[in-house]
Amino acid sequence: MTEPEGTADWTSRRYYRRAVEAALWGMPMVSTQAMLAAFRGVDGQFGDIVYFSRLPDWRWQITTPNATTFYAYSAIRLDAAPVLLTLPPTQGSGLYGSIFDCWQNALADVGPGGVDGGNGGTYAILPPGYAGDIPDGATAVPCPTRNAYILFRAIPENYSDAGVARAQQHIRGLEIREAGTSGNQRFIDIAGRDFDAFPEMDDSYFDRLAAIVRDEPIRQMDLVAMGMLMSLDIAPGRPFAPDPEQRAILARAAREAQDQLVAENLEINPLWPDRRWGSPTYIQHAQTARPIMTAERLDYDRRAALAYRMCGVPKTAGAARFFHVVSDAAGEPLRGGETYRLSVPTPVPARQFWALAVYDAVTFRFIRGAETVEFNSLELPKNDSGKPVEIVFAPERPEGVDIWMETAPGRNWAAIFRIYGPDVAALDAGWKPDDIVRVGPGPEAGQ
């Protein structure tokens, strides 16, 4: 590890080393804190529900989102009383979601994939150490942290006006309130509004970390980490006020941590020997992460890499397959100033639909300002010809191109191919996406 200039004495070197490791250890909490800050930035208060009245665009700056479902998000605070989450029955379309603690651990799945099975019901999210009464009929969900969040995806049965309206009704049927209170649920439509949940990887990262550490219980498993944080003056009850020299070191440390997290997420384990599509090497396969915590260890490097790239990972794997790619057919990075083509063999083994989304390869969020961030098969005209679907990636729309995904000059990009309702037998029988091929330095693909 390269140490920053000007840290010749051991105290500064230790400060730097501890800061790098603290940044990695705290990544899930800082990501949660960044989402909370974005929530407050759209005037959200604990228990409010922010949602999309139309499909998201690039302004939805959470980790690797999609633009084919209607999201709803709420930040909650657990102090003395449980927080009650009530869901309506979801018939005809799905309202899939999970409840997460501050560490982004999924505590429970809700909706068709949860305990209620899509029939509706109430979940009582319990504060740390809660031993009081639980409302009759509610499913208890103990939470080890004071800060938590709930993330939903409303998936319409189709994208007709009626199908979208039913999905929106499911969102509007949600209720979040503290036990013993009766409230008027507040909904905030964030369609077309900035929801920027990217924690800048500079010294401000540690301000976020200090704020969330001060607010959360200390767990036995984190005592060594707390000792490490105390070297940075980050501890409950202690003000965090680094001097300018320390802030310069913290900024370097945050960038070092980011370099590691980006590098780990750009290391792809191919799913097929003749394709670049696969999963980050810290993920077991295209769907689920390998265990982060076992009886032998807590793998906080993998935990950090996962939290940097993803959020809202359900407790139980859903009915979808994900294929990641960060390089073209020649193994070169996907560069935003050049033009690429992807040929998707059809029929794609999707009982519902398939989609392809493009992300910035450093932040793993939608490319800022992009006109198009995702394409899905529901946009295709109905035909059974079996003709491949051609998708072009370029910073500007090339002439004569029907399906164009916008990239940004000077920024490498990555993509995720998602199959919803996969036909596993067809996948096992050999279907696979083609590689992305570079076809020119600029918008030439239509020539």
GIFENKA-V339329 format. One record per residue. N is the residue number from 1. D_FIRST is the distance of its C-alpha to the first C-alpha in Angstrom with 1 decimal. Layout:
N & D_FIRST
N & D_FIRST
//
This chain:
1 & 0.0
2 & 3.8
3 & 6.3
4 & 9.6
5 & 12.6
6 & 15.2
7 & 13.4
8 & 14.6
9 & 16.4
10 & 15.2
11 & 16.6
12 & 14.6
13 & 11.3
14 & 12.6
15 & 13.8
16 & 10.6
17 & 9.0
18 & 12.4
19 & 12.8
20 & 10.0
21 & 11.7
22 & 15.0
23 & 14.7
24 & 14.3
25 & 17.0
26 & 19.4
27 & 19.2
28 & 22.7
29 & 24.3
30 & 23.0
31 & 24.2
32 & 27.5
33 & 27.7
34 & 27.2
35 & 30.1
36 & 32.2
37 & 31.6
38 & 32.8
39 & 35.7
40 & 36.7
41 & 36.4
42 & 39.2
43 & 41.3
44 & 40.5
45 & 41.4
46 & 40.7
47 & 42.8
48 & 43.5
49 & 42.9
50 & 41.4
51 & 42.4
52 & 43.0
53 & 46.6
54 & 45.5
55 & 42.6
56 & 39.2
57 & 37.9
58 & 34.6
59 & 34.9
60 & 34.1
61 & 30.3
62 & 29.2
63 & 26.9
64 & 28.5
65 & 32.1
66 & 35.1
67 & 38.1
68 & 40.8
69 & 41.3
70 & 42.4
71 & 39.8
72 & 40.6
73 & 38.2
74 & 38.8
75 & 36.8
76 & 38.5
77 & 38.5
78 & 39.5
79 & 41.0
80 & 44.3
81 & 46.0
82 & 45.0
83 & 44.4
84 & 46.7
85 & 45.8
86 & 48.9
87 & 48.9
88 & 51.9
89 & 53.0
90 & 51.2
91 & 53.8
92 & 53.7
93 & 50.1
94 & 47.1
95 & 45.2
96 & 42.1
97 & 39.6
98 & 37.6
99 & 37.0
100 & 33.5
101 & 32.1
102 & 29.5
103 & 26.8
104 & 28.2
105 & 29.8
106 & 33.1
107 & 35.8
108 & 38.7
109 & 39.8
110 & 42.9
111 & 45.5
112 & 46.6
113 & 43.5
114 & 43.9
115 & 46.4
116 & 48.9
117 & 48.9
118 & 49.7
119 & 52.8
120 & 51.5
121 & 51.0
122 & 49.4
123 & 46.1
124 & 45.7
125 & 42.1
126 & 42.0
127 & 40.1
128 & 37.9
129 & 40.3
130 & 43.4
131 & 46.5
132 & 49.2
133 & 51.5
134 & 50.4
135 & 52.8
136 & 55.1
137 & 54.1
138 & 50.4
139 & 47.5
140 & 45.3
141 & 41.5
142 & 39.8
143 & 36.7
144 & 34.2
145 & 33.1
146 & 35.1
147 & 33.7
148 & 34.2
149 & 35.1
150 & 37.3
151 & 36.8
152 & 39.7
153 & 40.5
154 & 44.1
155 & 45.0
156 & 48.5
157 & 50.8
158 & 51.1
159 & 50.5
160 & 54.1
161 & 55.0
162 & 56.4
163 & 53.3
164 & 51.0
165 & 53.4
166 & 53.3
167 & 49.5
168 & 49.6
169 & 52.3
170 & 50.0
171 & 47.4
172 & 50.2
173 & 51.4
174 & 48.3
175 & 48.7
176 & 46.2
177 & 47.6
178 & 47.3
179 & 49.8
180 & 53.1
181 & 52.9
182 & 54.4
183 & 52.7
184 & 53.1
185 & 50.0
186 & 48.3
187 & 46.9
188 & 44.9
189 & 44.9
190 & 41.6
191 & 42.6
192 & 41.7
193 & 39.7
194 & 36.1
195 & 34.1
196 & 30.6
197 & 28.4
198 & 25.0
199 & 22.8
200 & 21.3
201 & 17.5
202 & 17.7
203 & 18.7
204 & 21.8
205 & 19.9
206 & 19.8
207 & 23.5
208 & 24.2
209 & 22.3
210 & 24.2
211 & 27.5
212 & 27.3
213 & 26.2
214 & 29.2
215 & 31.5
216 & 30.7
217 & 31.8
218 & 29.3
219 & 29.2
220 & 29.1
221 & 26.3
222 & 24.1
223 & 24.8
224 & 21.5
225 & 19.8
226 & 22.4
227 & 21.5
228 & 17.9
229 & 19.5
230 & 21.9
231 & 19.2
232 & 19.0
233 & 22.9
234 & 23.1
235 & 26.0
236 & 29.5
237 & 32.0
238 & 29.5
239 & 29.2
240 & 25.9
241 & 26.1
242 & 22.9
243 & 23.7
244 & 22.7
245 & 19.9
246 & 18.5
247 & 19.1
248 & 17.1
249 & 14.0
250 & 14.9
251 & 15.3
252 & 11.8
253 & 10.5
254 & 13.1
255 & 12.1
256 & 8.5
257 & 10.5
258 & 13.1
259 & 11.2
260 & 10.4
261 & 14.0
262 & 15.5
263 & 14.0
264 & 15.3
265 & 18.6
266 & 19.0
267 & 18.9
268 & 22.6
269 & 24.6
270 & 27.9
271 & 31.1
272 & 33.2
273 & 32.5
274 & 34.0
275 & 32.4
276 & 29.1
277 & 30.0
278 & 28.3
279 & 26.0
280 & 22.3
281 & 21.1
282 & 20.7
283 & 24.4
284 & 27.1
285 & 29.4
286 & 30.7
287 & 31.9
288 & 30.1
289 & 26.7
290 & 26.2
291 & 26.6
292 & 23.8
293 & 25.4
294 & 27.4
295 & 29.1
296 & 26.1
297 & 23.1
298 & 21.8
299 & 19.3
300 & 17.8
301 & 15.1
302 & 18.3
303 & 20.2
304 & 17.8
305 & 17.8
306 & 21.6
307 & 22.2
308 & 20.3
309 & 22.6
310 & 25.8
311 & 28.1
312 & 31.5
313 & 31.0
314 & 34.3
315 & 34.9
316 & 36.9
317 & 36.0
318 & 38.4
319 & 40.6
320 & 38.3
321 & 36.1
322 & 32.9
323 & 31.4
324 & 28.2
325 & 27.4
326 & 24.8
327 & 26.0
328 & 29.4
329 & 31.6
330 & 29.9
331 & 26.4
332 & 25.5
333 & 24.0
334 & 26.8
335 & 27.1
336 & 29.1
337 & 31.2
338 & 32.6
339 & 35.3
340 & 35.1
341 & 37.7
342 & 37.7
343 & 40.9
344 & 41.3
345 & 43.9
346 & 46.6
347 & 47.8
348 & 44.5
349 & 44.9
350 & 44.8
351 & 47.6
352 & 46.7
353 & 44.6
354 & 41.4
355 & 39.0
356 & 36.1
357 & 33.7
358 & 31.2
359 & 28.0
360 & 25.4
361 & 22.4
362 & 20.0
363 & 22.0
364 & 24.0
365 & 27.1
366 & 30.2
367 & 30.0
368 & 31.2
369 & 34.7
370 & 35.3
371 & 39.0
372 & 38.4
373 & 35.5
374 & 37.2
375 & 40.1
376 & 42.1
377 & 45.0
378 & 47.4
379 & 47.5
380 & 49.0
381 & 52.7
382 & 54.4
383 & 55.0
384 & 54.9
385 & 54.6
386 & 51.4
387 & 50.1
388 & 46.3
389 & 44.8
390 & 43.1
391 & 40.3
392 & 38.9
393 & 35.6
394 & 35.7
395 & 35.2
396 & 39.0
397 & 41.7
398 & 43.1
399 & 46.8
400 & 48.5
401 & 45.7
402 & 46.6
403 & 43.3
404 & 40.5
405 & 37.0
406 & 35.6
407 & 32.1
408 & 30.6
409 & 30.0
410 & 26.5
411 & 25.1
412 & 24.2
413 & 26.0
414 & 26.3
415 & 29.5
416 & 30.9
417 & 34.3
418 & 36.1
419 & 39.3
420 & 41.4
421 & 43.9
422 & 42.7
423 & 45.2
424 & 43.2
425 & 45.9
426 & 45.6
427 & 41.8
428 & 42.2
429 & 44.9
430 & 42.5
431 & 42.1
432 & 38.7
433 & 37.7
434 & 37.4
435 & 34.2
436 & 33.6
437 & 34.8
438 & 34.0
439 & 37.5
440 & 36.9
441 & 35.0
442 & 37.1
443 & 39.7
444 & 41.7
445 & 41.9
446 & 45.4
447 & 46.9
//
